């Protein structure tokens, strides 16, 4: 009989999408309340891979990622996604959110990095997504293989384009340091 083993902790990340860098700043101020100290902040990048979000969020859109010092149990992803959805609502009510005059001023997408992959939470089911409880799903968006991030046929174009690889590699390297110091 196979033995159940403890699940190693993972590194929480959040991808933010908005027209407003002020909302990114407000989100970065709010996130430590629930998830601990932010340890890596990615650069602000243009988000021009798709027009999927334009109807709800307007254009042009920007993308920024953050990661957190404290490692988490990967089983915590569903409640984290619910918290991020609640914070989207709160941040949208700020003056900088209302000023955009859009339905959804900011999108907060949590996920985690583990040594071999990037996993993202989502509210939408599809053939390659796994139910994680609390009416949410997750997908392995990228895999880390032979020293680089690789895509799948279903990988979102922005994640597959390589623009986020530097940030994700920094996060993975930090995770490996943290895991090795726990031994």
N, C-alpha and C positions, 0 to 999 in steps of 0.2 A: 504494500500500500504506500502511495506517495505521501510524503510528509509535508504538512503545511508549514511554510517558512514565513518569518516576519517580512513585511513589505518595506523596502528601503524608502526613505523620504525623498521627496522631489523638490524642485525649485519652482515656486509660483512665479508666473509672469502675467502681465496684463498688456494687451495691445489696445491703444486708444486711437479713436478715429473721430475727427471733428474738423470744422473750419477754423476753430479758435484755439490758439496756443494758451489763451487765458483759461479755457476750460481744462486743458491738460494740466496746467499749474494747480487749479482748484482740485482736480482729481488726485494729483500727487499729494496734496495736503490732506485729503480725506482718507486715502487708502491705508496709511499706517494705523489708523484707528482700529481697523479690523484685521489687518494682515501683517503688521509689523513694519520695521524700518525698510525703506527702499534702499537697495545697495547698488543697483546699476540702472542708469537712465540712458536710454538710447537717444540718438539724435532725432530731430523732427524731420520727417521725410515727406515729399509730396506723395499723395495717393492717387495715382492716375491709371490704375490697372483695369478698372471697370467703372461703369456708370451705375451699377446696381444700387448704390446708396444715395444717389443724387436726389431722387424724388423725396426721400425722407429727410435727408441731411443737407442738401444743397451742394454747392461746389464753389471753389476747389476745396478738396479735402486734404487733410494732413494726417500722418500716422506717427505715433511715438510708442515705444515700449518701455516698460519698467520691470524690474525683478526685485525680489524681496530677500532680505538676509535670512530670515527664519525659514527653515525647510518645513514642508508640510507632508501630511499623509495624502497620497493621491486620491484616496476615498473622500477627501474633503472638497473635491472640485464642484460637486453639485451645490452645496450651500454657498460656496464662494461665488458661483455664477448668479445665484439668486441675490446675493448682496450687491454684486456689480450692477445687476438690473435695477435694484432699488436706488443705488447711487446715481445711475444715469438719470432717473427721474428727478432726484434732488438737484443735481448739477444743471439740468435743463431749466430749472426754475431760477437759477442765479441770473443776475442782470446780463452777464456776458452770454448766457444761454438764450435768454428771451430775445436779446438783441439780434440774434441770427434769424429769427422769424421762420424757423423750420420745425417740423414735427419732432425730430430727434436731434438735438444739438450735439450730443456726444454718444459714442458707442464704446463700451468697455468690454473687451473680450478676454476673459481669463483662460489660462491654460497652465501647463507645466512642462518643464524640461526635465528629463531623466537622461542617464548616460546614452541611451540608444534612440531617443525620440523626443519629438515635440507633440504634445497632446493638447487639443483645444476643446473647450466646452461649447455646446450649441443648444438652442431650443428646438432645432429642426432635425427630424429623423431622415435618414436616407440609408441606402443599402450598405454603405461602408461604415456606418456609425453604430455605436454600442450604447444601449440604454444604461445610464449611471444612477438612476433613481431621481426622485423629486421632479418628474416630468422633463428631464434633461438627458442629453446625449453627449458623447465625446467621440473624437476621431484622432487617429494618429496622422497628423498633417504632414510631418516630415520625419525621416529617420536619419540617424547619424551613423554613417557607415564609411569605414576606411578614411577617417579624418575629414569627412565633409557631410554637408546636409544634402540628402537626396529626396526627390519628390516621388509621389505616387500619381497615378492617372487622375485622381480626384483632388489633388492639392490645389488650393486656391492660387490663382496666377501671381498674386503679390508675394506669397510665401515661396512660390517656386521660382521666382525671378532672381533670387540671390541677394536682394537688397537688405534682407534682414539677417543674413548669415553671420555677419560680423557680430551683431548684438547677441544672437543665439549662441555663438561659439564662446563669447565672453561669459555668458550665463552658464553654459555647460562647464567651462573651465573652472569657474567659481564653485559650482556644485561639486565637481570632482575633488577640489581642495577641501571643501566642507566634509564630504563623505570620508575622505582619507583621514581627516583629523578626528573623526568619531571612532576610528578603529582602535 
